[in-house]
């Protein structure tokens, strides 16, 4: 079959507490994507609805959301790989089109995390680990990534200041992203002042400022066959490579000193499929759920040698005008992390960058972009490479 293109992208504002239902929230991202693609609901041949379960009360949300959006009687399904759900949805959409089953597929990601408390949310995140052997002992996301941070510090000499540099960069772009949940400046002083909330301890060495905020939000990606893309869009963005991987769910089955193998394996697959290397990437979105995660991503994706990730941020090489711009929309640290919507939001950003439609966040003339989206604590990994 021919190539697969993206002709429509959409995202709701990411917010702390969305006042409506998941159906209404899903409509916001869907409407923007459909207007972008200049399509109607009848044009969508299949939909994939993506989220992590147990954050909202609706069971089997795919049918409910698809009905609300006018996507029945076309087939729909529900897909989850925790935080990488909508990137995996794009991989599935790519497969449906590449196989010839469908020509037009909508990938909808959503999460309404405000229906439960922060403590309940952390408990559910902890249950992303093995509920028999690991999560009953109280493991939570910040503690997991704190172990990776400590390992990186012990092996390579990475410092808390290196982590803070990541947060400062995120806030510098989050301020100009009107869809971000956190649009305030974060300075090095705020992250080092013991009296500042941003410097409050969470799980050493991670502080409040090192952690992304929970959010409610949706994203939508409209994927089409090559024939449809050329007929319907002046600026289709092409899917060049899709890589995915998984690993041992429990940390005793891993080596904390070697980064996230799922990212490394998914990147290797995506680069091979696209026929490129990390040197060809002009702009990237990486899964910075914690500041250490962005530094690890630099190394796992081949932007830096192992242990050299901190040098990229120290030298501002991952800023908009740097060698490899990363998370120029503020990343998860500023945009927020509505789990099922995150991957789609990252893909939306890269599509806008490649079209030259990113406004104040626009990188100069990018040709190829990359999205790195991680599910759980490196349990699932997805890397998507897009090109003009």
HELIX and SHEET records of a PDB file:
HELIX    1   1 UNK A   22  UNK A   37  1                                  16    
HELIX    2   2 UNK A   41  UNK A   43  5                                   3    
HELIX    3   3 UNK A   61  UNK A   68  1                                   8    
HELIX    4   4 UNK A   82  UNK A   84  5                                   3    
HELIX    5   5 UNK A   85  UNK A   98  1                                  14    
HELIX    6   6 UNK A  113  UNK A  115  5                                   3    
HELIX    7   7 UNK A  118  UNK A  126  1                                   9    
HELIX    8   8 UNK A  135  UNK A  137  5                                   3    
HELIX    9   9 UNK A  141  UNK A  156  1                                  16    
HELIX   10  10 UNK A  160  UNK A  174  1                                  15    
HELIX   11  11 UNK A  188  UNK A  192  1                                   5    
HELIX   12  12 UNK A  197  UNK A  199  5                                   3    
HELIX   13  13 UNK A  208  UNK A  210  5                                   3    
HELIX   14  14 UNK A  226  UNK A  232  1                                   7    
HELIX   15  15 UNK A  251  UNK A  253  5                                   3    
HELIX   16  16 UNK A  256  UNK A  258  5                                   3    
HELIX   17  17 UNK A  261  UNK A  274  1                                  14    
HELIX   18  18 UNK A  278  UNK A  280  5                                   3    
HELIX   19  19 UNK A  291  UNK A  300  1                                  10    
HELIX   20  20 UNK A  309  UNK A  314  1                                   6    
HELIX   21  21 UNK A  331  UNK A  335  1                                   5    
HELIX   22  22 UNK A  339  UNK A  341  5                                   3    
HELIX   23  23 UNK A  342  UNK A  355  1                                  14    
HELIX   24  24 UNK A  359  UNK A  361  5                                   3    
SHEET    1   A10 UNK A  75  UNK A  79  0                                        
SHEET    2   A10 UNK A  46  UNK A  50  1                                        
SHEET    3   A10 UNK A 104  UNK A 112  1                                        
SHEET    4   A10 UNK A 216  UNK A 225 -1                                        
SHEET    5   A10 UNK A   4  UNK A  11 -1                                        
SHEET    6   A10 UNK A 237  UNK A 246 -1                                        
SHEET    7   A10 UNK A 380  UNK A 387 -1                                        
SHEET    8   A10 UNK A 368  UNK A 375 -1                                        
SHEET    9   A10 UNK A 283  UNK A 285  1                                        
SHEET   10   A10 UNK A 325  UNK A 326  1                                        
SHEET    1   B 2 UNK A 201  UNK A 203  0                                        
SHEET    2   B 2 UNK A 206  UNK A 207 -1                                        
END                                                                             
